[in-house]
Amino acid sequence: MEFKSINQLKSLLDENKISVKEIAQTYIKKIKEKKDLNIFIYFDENIIDDQVKEIEKLPNNKKLKGIPIAVKDLFCTKNMPTTAASKILENFNPTYESFVTQKLINEGSLFVGKTNLDEFAMGSATNTSYFGNTINPLSNHDIPLAPGGSSGGSAAAVAADLCLGSTGTDTGGSIRQPASFCGVVGIKPTYGLCSRWGIAAFASSLDQAGIFSKNVTDASILLEEIAGHDERDSTSSNVAIPNYSKQLNSDLNGKTIGIPKEYTVDGISDEINAVWDDAIKSLEKKGAKIKHISLPHTKYALPTYYIIAPAEASSNLARYDGVKYGFRAEEAKSLDEMYEMTRSEGFGKEVKRRILIGTYVLSAGYYDAYYLKAQKVRKLIANDFIETFKDCELILTPTAPSAAFPLNEKQDDPIKMYLNDVFTVPASLAGIPGISIPYGKNKSGLPLGIQLLGKHFNEQEIFNAAFALEKDYE
Ligand code: GLN
């Protein structure tokens, strides 16, 4: 049995054509059938049954009553462990619920499990997880493909129909790129729209929670639930949250959409450019005005990101020392040795690489040359967007430079892996919102995504254009 949307399942529930228990049973079955894809780090039928009993007691006007949701295993959850896909948090049971997951629980969501990710959300293929790779459900049998990352498990869970929506986090593209690889919708909201409270920190000035779903309407329904002010996150914005789903409007007349010339990069496949062109033509046909624009500092975005994100990561990850929580190396003979052995054994290779880079760029002799300079360039990148948005409502680009690649293809080459983020990191550095929606396929039948970027806190505009484009493939 496949449910197509939140509203469809909600109507069935309202008309008593299905019960919360039946929904749970349906998804438990599907999850078990697709176990080999390694989408979940944590899945427990008993926990699902416990939730069913609570959810059944809720009134039907709860907006997400019984809606199956998968949670990226970076969000702290009280009734399920939280690992960040790291050995260092292997047996960590949070004593509190993250802001985002609490909001979903309050509206009656049914959590089906915790999804796999790159360790501490560092990666683009969900292959740095301590719990093994997730396989993209769209792979054919001979060549297993990567689901993208870091929120690869959450994107794959929606693509494999193991939930109707899932949570993700996006620091440099971790929602948008896996959404593109798995052929689902993924939105990274404006920095500060959703509280980071209870999300294991990677790079605090970039981390942002968001949503994966099967369609734009569902993404808008879920985002309006998880957004909102939270005084426990000092960067949480106090803005009114629009009723995105009620205001969805596919009329693009009078809208100007910018096409940045810097996103035509060497080596990118013709298929990606073809899909981009198709989307541009479609927007024009729907009444939008297309404007060719320049975001001159785009080429510095990737190196800037790979200085700032590791710098913040090295500081955030200092808390995992074997003293307070998580894994501790037992054989150590002194305190220093305990720290050293805990961190050497507890973190994987990519996380250690980031900690080393981050520590280096923050160290006394190099701070000005790297970290401080990167902060200044970040401002220039953000200003490019602010200037452009004076006469454009939105910007349209490809989401990723390729379709899903074979599982281990870029595993041993970090630079190749980092290049995946070329189209997503500029918006992250600027803190602006972005969505990826599936738009066409390549020759092998794999989905390709396009990205719409908007002004700070103008998620509505993004949803509206995405809603209009989505109709091309209905
Ligand atoms: N791929 C990027 C990185 O490895 C982005 C990750 C993310 O957004 N969490 O840093």
Boltz pocket constraint, residues with backbone or C-beta under 6 A from the ligand:
constraints:
  - pocket:
      binder: B
      contacts: [[A, 120], [A, 121], [A, 122], [A, 123], [A, 124], [A, 149], [A, 150], [A, 169], [A, 170], [A, 171], [A, 172], [A, 173], [A, 174], [A, 175], [A, 202], [A, 309], [A, 417], [A, 421]]
      max_distance: 6.0
